[in-house]
Amino acid sequence: MSQAPPRAGLHWVRPQVRALQAYAVTNPRGLIKLDAMENPYRWPDELIQPWLEGLRQVAINRYPDPQATELKGWLRAVMKVPAAFDLLLGNGSDELIQLILLAVAAPGRTVLVPEPSFAMYRLLAVALGFNCIGVPLRAEDFALDQAAMVTAIRDHEPAVVFLAYPNNPTGNLWDPQQLCELIEDAPGLVVIDEAYVAFANASLMPELARYANLLVLRTVSKLGLAGLRLGFLIGSAPWLAELEKVRLPYNINVLTQASAQFALQHYSVLQGQVECIVRDRQYVLTRLRALPGVTAWPSCANFILFRSLRRPANAVFDGLCEAGILVKNLDGSHPLLANCLRVSIGLPAENAAFLEALAALV
Ligand SMILES: *Cc1c(COP(=O)(O)O)cnc(C)c1O
């Protein structure tokens, strides 16, 4: 990195921010895109037409409904949010992670995350000045190291604990009993991030009634609407009322509100796509496990984590790119992920192309 001239005044940037690396996304440049847990299916034509008709009516010259009341109603109904709890919408769940941290940020405070997990927790926590404690998962199966989690909660008294359920990039669900113990032990907020709930058949939403310090985070991104940028947070009214104060008033734009509402009215189409992805996940896992050069872990999400046992992950990643396939190379991102890569479940033909290319590389 070259030294910037003093006039630029970069010394004003907080040291924590200067030390960060921006969240990097590889340019897919026409590759088969299996790197970002997107739903590979498009909408059928019968949906495209009425959706575009609806967008015609949208008043693009007006600010959006700041409360997105109608959209919230649909989310509540379709996602079966208990009436006792409130909803807060974000421009992606990423924004909600930022907003939670913004509301509780203060010097000397701590955020706790089991790691490896979703990179944005640490990135945003560090950017906002938190001390971020990562508690390593168990190396063999990526389960929580419950004793280490309990000790870290006691020692560091974190303002927020982030728990992705299922976890990204490992794909597993943690023991819900252990999660409940951690929620009971935690002195601050516990955010259960259910970005992959549609693929997992497991949720801690019912536990909201038992724990006042629990928030459940969801997104429509992995469900098939990554381009819209819509996340939602479910929790008790007192907590959400505080978080509402740091939300930008028009964070959910008119096109997102109209499109998400339309998609929720046709939720069965997305559900059908999810069923295909879950079916193909089993197929891809079985095929990966049949490769002698690969260890692959079971997944409750729409991706699979695997390790290359003979060739370095970097070489496998490059070879896959040459074969026209983009996955996520996780080597170097955490000690437990040495030589690991993550593949999202794509269309059947995309999965087949990936498996064929990989078999020739490992
Ligand atoms: C993808 C992902 C998110 C971010 O989702 P957006 O709503 O697209 O911002 C949040 N949490 C986890 C665990 C994820 O994998």
The ligand as a Tripos MOL2 file, in Angstrom:
@<TRIPOS>MOLECULE
LIG
   15    15     1     0     0
SMALL
NO_CHARGES

@<TRIPOS>ATOM
      1 C1        -25.8650  -13.6930    3.5950 C.3       1 LIG1
      2 C2        -25.9430  -13.5020    5.0610 C.ar      1 LIG1
      3 C3        -26.4280  -12.3150    5.6150 C.ar      1 LIG1
      4 C4        -26.6680  -11.0630    4.7980 C.3       1 LIG1
      5 O1        -27.8380  -11.0570    4.1820 O.3       1 LIG1
      6 P1        -28.4100   -9.7610    3.4440 P.3       1 LIG1
      7 O2        -29.8010   -9.7190    3.9280 O.co2     1 LIG1
      8 O3        -28.2770  -10.0550    2.0000 O.co2     1 LIG1
      9 O4        -27.6220   -8.5580    3.8680 O.co2     1 LIG1
     10 C5        -26.5840  -12.2350    6.9870 C.ar      1 LIG1
     11 N1        -26.2270  -13.2580    7.7760 N.ar      1 LIG1
     12 C6        -25.7130  -14.4030    7.2980 C.ar      1 LIG1
     13 C7        -25.3180  -15.4900    8.2170 C.3       1 LIG1
     14 C8        -25.5400  -14.5540    5.9120 C.ar      1 LIG1
     15 O5        -24.9820  -15.6610    5.4290 O.3       1 LIG1
@<TRIPOS>BOND
     1     1     2 1
     2     2     3 ar
     3     2    14 ar
     4     3     4 1
     5     3    10 ar
     6     4     5 1
     7     5     6 1
     8     6     7 2
     9     6     8 1
    10     6     9 1
    11    10    11 ar
    12    11    12 ar
    13    12    13 1
    14    12    14 ar
    15    14    15 1
@<TRIPOS>SUBSTRUCTURE
     1 LIG1         1 GROUP 0 **** ****
